[in-house]
Amino acid sequence: MNCAGVDGTLRNARVVPCGNGSLAIGRIYDDRKERFRDGEQVRTSRILEGPDANGIIRTRNSVYRIELAVGEQDPEAEGKIAAAPSRSNDAEYPPISTPVSELGLVRKCPPGFVERAAVDRRVTELLEANNREVERRREAERRARMWQETAAQFCTNESYYRDLLDQIGAHIGEAAFTADDGSKPGGVVRAKLPELVADLWRQAHHVE
């Protein structure tokens, strides 16, 4: 397989069975697509081709070079079942909060003790459930940020127009700072401004 166009390197990797195929789990480095940080654990989608002599595998969307973990040189080693609470490059958001005990870390099982397909299916269900939860939370956070930004913009607009009214009152003079009962509250009485502006207009146009 051509090494050109490799999207990243999976170190300390394992190739594990998944349904009728296999996938790779490992820590990614040099992610060309900038989806993951260096050293972050990821889980690929099903391997479509490889690994070849150079350790290159191809999945649905990416090409990786894998460096197998010690003791994982035989990806078909009998009785090995693997799953991990890792980010999947098939999902829009990473799975979170899955207890390790639920995912079932790598373990050796006597032949026939665990149906491999059933375990793979359970792991997939857990990861998909986590992805849905992450999406729900991020949507809630997005909506909260939207309302916070709306409220902040409202406060900015309110301050801007309040300052304009105060400037108008300052031009009108003492009448704008005096309440109807003759008291002076210490600032522009903004509620009087429409009436004061109307009086000024009538005076300017000689209207009784």
C-alpha positions in Angstrom: 0.0 0.0 0.0 1.3 3.5 -0.8 2.7 5.3 2.3 2.0 8.7 0.7 -1.0 10.5 2.1 -0.9 8.9 5.6 -3.2 10.8 7.9 -1.5 9.9 11.2 0.4 7.3 13.2 -1.2 5.1 15.8 1.4 4.1 18.4 1.1 1.3 21.0 -1.7 0.1 18.7 -3.9 -3.0 18.8 -5.8 -4.5 15.9 -8.9 -6.0 17.3 -11.9 -7.9 15.9 -15.1 -6.0 15.1 -18.0 -8.0 13.7 -16.9 -9.4 10.4 -13.7 -7.4 10.2 -11.3 -5.6 12.5 -10.4 -2.1 13.7 -7.4 -0.4 15.3 -7.1 1.2 18.7 -4.0 3.3 19.7 -2.6 6.7 20.5 -2.5 9.0 17.5 0.3 11.3 16.5 0.8 13.7 13.6 -2.9 13.8 12.7 -2.8 15.5 9.3 -6.5 16.3 9.5 -6.0 18.0 12.9 -8.9 16.1 14.5 -7.1 14.9 17.5 -4.3 16.0 19.8 -1.0 14.1 19.9 -1.2 11.1 22.2 -5.0 11.0 22.3 -6.4 7.5 22.2 -8.6 6.8 19.2 -10.6 4.0 17.7 -10.7 3.7 13.9 -13.6 2.6 11.8 -13.4 -0.9 10.2 -10.1 -1.6 8.5 -10.7 -2.1 4.7 -7.1 -2.8 3.7 -3.9 -3.8 5.6 -1.9 -3.7 7.7 0.9 -4.2 5.1 4.6 -4.7 5.6 5.0 -1.0 6.4 2.2 -1.1 9.0 -0.2 0.9 6.7 -3.9 0.4 7.1 -6.8 2.1 5.2 -10.2 2.7 6.7 -13.3 4.3 5.2 -12.0 7.9 5.6 -8.4 7.7 6.5 -5.0 6.0 6.1 -2.8 5.3 9.1 0.6 3.9 9.9 0.3 1.7 13.0 3.0 0.7 15.4 1.7 -2.3 17.2 2.0 -2.6 21.0 4.3 -5.2 22.5 2.5 -8.5 22.6 0.1 -7.5 19.9 2.1 -8.6 16.9 -0.6 -11.2 16.0 -3.9 -9.3 15.7 -5.8 -12.6 15.5 -4.4 -13.9 18.8 -7.0 -16.3 20.2 -9.3 -15.1 22.9 -8.3 -11.4 22.7 -11.3 -9.0 22.9 -10.6 -5.3 23.0 -12.6 -2.2 23.5 -11.6 1.1 25.0 -13.3 4.4 26.0 -11.6 6.3 23.2 -12.5 8.9 20.7 -13.7 7.5 17.4 -12.9 9.1 14.1 -16.3 7.9 12.8 -18.2 10.1 15.2 -18.7 13.9 15.1 -18.1 14.1 18.8 -16.0 11.9 21.1 -17.7 9.4 23.4 -17.5 10.3 27.1 -18.3 9.0 30.6 -18.3 5.3 29.8 -17.2 3.3 32.8 -14.2 1.1 32.1 -16.0 -1.8 33.6 -18.8 -1.4 31.1 -16.5 -1.4 28.1 -14.6 -4.5 29.1 -10.8 -3.9 28.9 -8.6 -6.4 27.0 -8.8 -9.7 28.7 -8.1 -13.4 28.0 -11.2 -15.6 28.0 -11.5 -19.3 27.7 -12.7 -20.4 24.3 -16.5 -20.1 24.1 -16.7 -18.0 27.3 -17.7 -14.8 25.5 -19.4 -14.5 22.1 -17.1 -12.1 20.3 -19.9 -10.7 18.1 -22.1 -10.0 21.2 -19.2 -8.1 22.9 -18.5 -6.1 19.8 -22.2 -5.2 19.5 -22.3 -4.1 23.2 -19.2 -1.9 22.8 -20.7 -0.3 19.7 -24.0 0.4 21.5 -22.1 2.0 24.4 -20.0 4.2 22.1 -23.0 5.3 20.1 -25.0 6.1 23.3 -22.0 8.2 24.5 -21.8 10.0 21.1 -25.5 10.9 21.3 -25.1 12.2 24.9 -22.1 14.4 23.8 -24.1 15.8 20.9 -27.1 16.5 23.2 -24.8 18.3 25.7 -23.0 20.3 23.1 -26.3 21.4 21.6 -27.5 22.6 25.0 -24.2 24.5 25.5 -24.6 26.0 22.0 -28.1 27.2 22.9 -26.9 28.6 26.3 -24.1 30.5 24.6 -26.5 31.9 22.0 -28.9 33.3 24.7 -25.9 34.7 26.7 -24.6 36.5 23.6 -28.2 37.8 22.9 -28.4 39.1 26.5 -25.0 40.7 26.3 -25.9 42.5 23.0 -29.1 43.7 24.6 -27.2 45.2 27.5 -24.8 46.9 25.1 -27.6 48.3 23.0 -29.4 49.5 26.2 -26.3 51.3 27.4 -25.8 52.9 24.0 -29.3 54.3 23.7 -29.3 55.4 27.4 -26.2 57.5 26.7 -27.8 59.1 23.7 -30.8 60.1 25.8 -28.5 61.6 28.5 -26.7 63.6 25.8 -30.0 64.9 24.5 -31.0 65.9 28.1 -27.7 67.7 28.6 -28.4 69.8 25.5 -31.9 70.6 26.7 -30.7 71.9 30.0 -32.0 72.1 33.6 -35.5 71.1 32.6 -34.3 67.7 31.6 -32.8 67.2 35.1 -36.0 68.3 37.0 -38.8 65.9 37.8 -42.5 67.0 37.6 -42.6 67.6 41.4 -39.6 69.9 41.2 -37.1 67.5 42.6 -33.8 66.8 41.0 -32.9 63.1 41.1 -29.3 63.7 40.1 -29.5 62.8 36.4 -31.5 63.2 33.3 -35.2 62.4 33.8 -35.4 60.4 30.6 -39.2 60.0 30.8 -39.6 63.8 30.4 -37.5 64.0 27.2 -40.3 63.3 24.7 -42.4 66.1 26.2 -39.4 68.5 26.3 -38.4 67.8 22.8 -42.0 68.3 21.6 -42.0 71.7 23.4 -38.8 72.7 21.7 -40.3 71.7 18.3 -43.4 73.8 18.9 -41.2 76.8 19.9 -39.0 76.4 16.8 -42.1 76.3 14.5 -44.1 78.8 16.5 -46.9 76.3 17.2 -49.2 77.0 20.1 
